[in-house]
Amino acid sequence: MPQMGTDYDDKLYHLVAYFLLTIFWFYGLKSSEIPGKTIYIVFGCIAFGIIIEALQGKLTTSRVGDFLDIVANIIGVVIGTFFVLSNRKKLS
């Protein structure tokens, strides 16, 4: 990954990754008629991020779980959700 020279490059990558994950899930399930789909996608993406960070801290020796990574993941999910909901008409 390219370095931007800040101490928070990794957090920005997490934010962008979860922004894109959220958008892909919304459009991957676009044609499905799942009641409450938005809630499932948001909580599913957030739970995935938390689980991955927890497993990183427990199952690997070369990686550690980081609370700020979880925060960046959640911010990415929230921004992605707002993006999809505000552009729903334009993007369908």
Secondary structure as the mmCIF struct_conf table of DSSP 4:
data_model
#
loop_
_struct_conf.conf_type_id
_struct_conf.id
_struct_conf.beg_label_comp_id
_struct_conf.beg_label_asym_id
_struct_conf.beg_label_seq_id
_struct_conf.end_label_comp_id
_struct_conf.end_label_asym_id
_struct_conf.end_label_seq_id
BEND BEND1 GLY A 5 THR A 6
TURN_TY1_P TURN_TY1_P1 ASP A 7 TYR A 8
HELX_RH_AL_P HELX_RH_AL_P1 ASP A 9 GLY A 28
TURN_TY1_P TURN_TY1_P2 LEU A 29 SER A 31
TURN_TY1_P TURN_TY1_P3 PRO A 35 GLY A 36
HELX_RH_AL_P HELX_RH_AL_P2 LYS A 37 LEU A 59
BEND BEND2 THR A 61 SER A 62
HELX_RH_AL_P HELX_RH_AL_P3 PHE A 67 SER A 86
TURN_TY1_P TURN_TY1_P4 ASN A 87 ASN A 87
HELX_RH_AL_P HELX_RH_AL_P4 ARG A 88 LEU A 91
#
